[in-house]
Amino acid sequence: MKKRYFLLLVIILFGAFLRFFNLKDFPVQLNHDEVSQIYDTASIVTTGKDIYGKFLPFAFFSTGEYKVGHYIYISTIPYLIFGDREFTIRIPAALFGTLTILAVFLFINSLFKNWKLAFLSAALVSITPSEIFYSRKSFEGSIGVCLIFLGLFCLINNLDNLKSKVWGYIGLSFLTLAMYVYTSYTMIVPFLLLLFAMIFRGTIMAYPKKFVYQLLFWAILIIPLVYSTITNPGLRFRAATVLITQDVNLGRQLELSQNNIKTYIDYIFARFLNQFNPSYLFANGLDFTNQGLIGMGPLLFWQLPLLLIGVVFIIRSNLSSGKKFFIFGLAILPMIPSALTFEPFSPHRAMLSFAVMSIISAFGLYWLVNFVANLSLFNRAVKTMVFSLMFILFILNFAYFIYMYTVNLPYEKSQHIHYPFKQIAQFAWSQYHNFDQIIVDPIYGQSSPVRAVAVHYYLAYYGHYLPSKFQEDLKIEKSGMSFDKFSIREIDWRQDRFLKNTLIIASPWNVPINDIDKSKIMKRFNFYDGQLAFYAIKL
Amino acid sequence: MVEKYIKSHYLILIVLALAFLVRMIDLSFPSFTSDEARVAFRGHTLATIGKDELGRPFPLLFNSLEDYQLPVVSYLVAGGEFVFGKSEFGARVPFILIGTLLVLLTYQIAKFFSPTPLFWLTSALVVAFSPGLIFLSKVPNQAIVLTFIFALLFYLLINKKNFLFVALVMIISVLTSKQAWFILLPFTFFTVIFYQKSFNWKRKLIQIGFSALLVFLAFSIFLSVPQAKRSLLENNFLIFSDITIKNGIDRLRGQGLEAGWPALVARILFNKLHFLTVGFFHWLSNISPATYFGQLDNSGRISYFYLGAWAKILIVPFSLGLFFLIRKGDQQKKALLLYFLVLTFSSFFVYPNSNLEAVYLTLPFMALVISFGFEQLNKKITILILFLMITEVMINIFILTPDYRNTTALRPIWIKGLTRDIFEKSKVYKVAVSDDIVSDIVSYIEWYTQFDPPAGFLQVNSPYKFRQYRLANIKIVGSDETFTTCSKDEHMETFVSSRDLDKIKHQFDINIIKTYKNSNEEDKAFLIEKACIK
């Protein structure tokens, strides 16, 4: 028993290492979500309001997309403990990402009553690229995954300990929390509960009173969520902006179609099935690079054969068909939100599915290890060689992931992580006393111009601007935003070139280099790969 | 009672009749691509004067815009048009028949895997109502022929038929598509190993050896053709000429070096093995669930716009069939699953292009898996699923406007009127036609009009990626041509695209006599006067 716990501890510590090590430097810079979250956290802690002055909002207007605020509220705890540091905002995700390892162990152990399987599942989840990647950025989905596994663990225990009244209510509380934390899980959890109820209907129907009470408890818990979802215009706006209705390809198909309902069904069904494309799952689903199929999937390539073996193993095993369907359902259902949103692939909305696929690949590993170990014709040396080969392949694949994550991702996706806005903000503040006004152009891009949405957050956060003052000073105008000496708006070089005692930070998209007196360029800011992103021009 | 009827083959006759009728509905759909129109016209010239569209007597290798074409499809079309004349029906009927016979073939193959007549019938029925197979059964193409041939080969091999039949089918396969050259040997090997257990080794070796010999001969003979290497590299081994993989490896490795990682590590992690992983994932992508049950080809080239290879609801019996095979299937039944890999592995080499034609080869085998799934369901649910399947397919077959609109450039049905006008004018005057109205308008003019084949003959032997720019009185005008106003003794009828119309408008005043709209009601071509080619 002690050995089991020791092994589990080792795995959790290893998972924690992968999630917490050098959290400050990787990802290389706070992206627009993170910088808005850390500054809103600071704002909530110090004033109880977001930067727009709204008191304890349910959804934060943030950079214009109405973020569900629970991650920010959770982050107030590490903020109070660790203070105003960049990595503070990443701590909740990393912590819950680590706890997910434990939650997976508990869930699998309670469902299948096999600690080795549970241990391998936890081990593979601890090294799954999608789990590590999303646990190292301030992403509420990581918290939701952990809560869902904990919730399911409790519900299984609820079935196993029918006399106990606690497990069911705790489990439903965890699952409801997951619904509050992340919108995708708001949609998924009811499906999971339905699946759970269908599969274990025999036990549930035997104790109808108990489960009706629990159902009522859950219904009460979700009333505020349902109410706010219906009445909060911010949440409705956010839902509308990410829905599949915004998909341009669907729009094109609707134009051609005579029957919108049929088109929606056809399109969403195809989109849903496409989430199971092997290239997406194992080659480039995490979108680390711009090099086609040379990239990184949510799962390691090494897991592909294990996943296939795992599927076969589960189907062929003597497990009850209910448990088989449950585990496959857990892998399939969480892809639904990804299929209903405007992007062809939304790996962040499908984290739970990837985690379950990792668990299924652990089944494959479990079978493979047993199979090789029990082969009588293999002598010990051969078996050692087989296991060594598997280990070497894993190490190579994992090193490949680490390399991609630490090296290639910032080079290839510099624009997506809003690099180099931190440097711009720091430089702008260093010049604060030398100019009457400082204008930052939000238009930038590596291959085409895009609008950065969190420039005001970068300037405020890296200028250590007091949130209370920021709430008062921030002005939102038609042309852009401004506070103190700073303006965030598009540059019109034909007019702005005549400004006096002004620092302009703009990209070549709006200020062509040939139009600038070179002596006026104070500094150049490059994307991570060295491509010119902005220049600072003194006028 | 039902089984009695099935056994007496009444129901399969009904299924065959339904399959034929479904393929006959709206015969003009899908309208032809330029390549299909070329093959249709070629069939006419072969059937009537024994020459192809360029005037070569009974060739074995034909040309197209993309690649060389092997002979079987063209001669099948010739057969159809020999009997039924130069008509849509004549060009399409061989493929409609092949598509219908594929249903019967699947029915026969199913008998090998199950003694249950209902299993045979559901296998046949799902093939009869496969949207992908219906679509390809209506146009001249290699994929449906090759699908039929490999299903037939499988049937002959598992039923231990006379080797002469087997050899004949193998020969036809290598004369149908280059795809067969990749698949034939592993397919034969695999089938012989798994399904001919009672055969002696000599017979097995003869079959495998013969398929190997055919593949060897096919490649050897083909390589003696001018530009054959280029054809293989550009169409069948594209992955090796695709520069993006090499660039990607170098770029990602270089970033590591710049970041201070040891060169050895960068080389171990990023090297030419990525060609294998890229090809591998590309291959798997081609046979992903979305291809089969989602949208197979939203360009409308080889499938209905909105549909996969099967109706959506069939994912239920397919999943159950998969479960059944993994859990309870014997070795021969399980081996069916490996045909997905054996028949599609050539997709590995064609990155970044899709190779959806290969997906079709797997459909008869997949039909069996689906039927195993039906065996796990009770009859009421089976009937319900079949009803939903037929309903979905029929809705798509009858509502074709979105397909016409989606394929207005690729399969331009509206081009018929334009080609007839071009042809009529060319009887009297010189005619100029912009080359970007549609892709390769020459094929359409030849096919949709009463154009006299010898007037289009050219003295060329084995042109690769060939495009014809002159057809009797008709000149096809590229973007580099210059227009002038016609002199008094000149007369030219000019059919121009928006590209050339804009160009001419900048030079001189013109009158637009007639405008031609595509299926989306957009102006695509204009008949103008007073414009001549310089």
Boltz contact constraints between the chains, C-beta under 6 A:
constraints:
  - contact:
      token1: [A, 256]
      token2: [B, 402]
      max_distance: 6.0
  - contact:
      token1: [A, 256]
      token2: [B, 405]
      max_distance: 6.0
  - contact:
      token1: [A, 256]
      token2: [B, 406]
      max_distance: 6.0
  - contact:
      token1: [A, 257]
      token2: [B, 402]
      max_distance: 6.0
  - contact:
      token1: [A, 258]
      token2: [B, 401]
      max_distance: 6.0
  - contact:
      token1: [A, 266]
      token2: [B, 306]
      max_distance: 6.0
  - contact:
      token1: [A, 269]
      token2: [B, 312]
      max_distance: 6.0
  - contact:
      token1: [A, 270]
      token2: [B, 290]
      max_distance: 6.0
  - contact:
      token1: [A, 270]
      token2: [B, 294]
      max_distance: 6.0
  - contact:
      token1: [A, 270]
      token2: [B, 295]
      max_distance: 6.0
  - contact:
      token1: [A, 273]
      token2: [B, 289]
      max_distance: 6.0
  - contact:
      token1: [A, 273]
      token2: [B, 290]
      max_distance: 6.0
  - contact:
      token1: [A, 273]
      token2: [B, 293]
      max_distance: 6.0
  - contact:
      token1: [A, 273]
      token2: [B, 294]
      max_distance: 6.0
  - contact:
      token1: [A, 274]
      token2: [B, 290]
      max_distance: 6.0
  - contact:
      token1: [A, 276]
      token2: [B, 289]
      max_distance: 6.0
  - contact:
      token1: [A, 277]
      token2: [B, 285]
      max_distance: 6.0
  - contact:
      token1: [A, 277]
      token2: [B, 288]
      max_distance: 6.0
  - contact:
      token1: [A, 278]
      token2: [B, 284]
      max_distance: 6.0
  - contact:
      token1: [A, 279]
      token2: [B, 281]
      max_distance: 6.0
  - contact:
      token1: [A, 279]
      token2: [B, 285]
      max_distance: 6.0
  - contact:
      token1: [A, 283]
      token2: [B, 281]
      max_distance: 6.0
  - contact:
      token1: [A, 291]
      token2: [B, 248]
      max_distance: 6.0
  - contact:
      token1: [A, 292]
      token2: [B, 244]
      max_distance: 6.0
  - contact:
      token1: [A, 293]
      token2: [B, 278]
      max_distance: 6.0
  - contact:
      token1: [A, 293]
      token2: [B, 281]
      max_distance: 6.0
  - contact:
      token1: [A, 294]
      token2: [B, 248]
      max_distance: 6.0
  - contact:
      token1: [A, 294]
      token2: [B, 274]
      max_distance: 6.0
  - contact:
      token1: [A, 312]
      token2: [B, 326]
      max_distance: 6.0
  - contact:
      token1: [A, 315]
      token2: [B, 323]
      max_distance: 6.0
  - contact:
      token1: [A, 315]
      token2: [B, 326]
      max_distance: 6.0
  - contact:
      token1: [A, 315]
      token2: [B, 327]
      max_distance: 6.0
  - contact:
      token1: [A, 316]
      token2: [B, 327]
      max_distance: 6.0
  - contact:
      token1: [A, 400]
      token2: [B, 269]
      max_distance: 6.0
  - contact:
      token1: [A, 403]
      token2: [B, 269]
      max_distance: 6.0
  - contact:
      token1: [A, 407]
      token2: [B, 255]
      max_distance: 6.0
  - contact:
      token1: [A, 407]
      token2: [B, 256]
      max_distance: 6.0
  - contact:
      token1: [A, 407]
      token2: [B, 259]
      max_distance: 6.0
  - contact:
      token1: [A, 408]
      token2: [B, 252]
      max_distance: 6.0
  - contact:
      token1: [A, 408]
      token2: [B, 255]
      max_distance: 6.0
  - contact:
      token1: [A, 411]
      token2: [B, 255]
      max_distance: 6.0
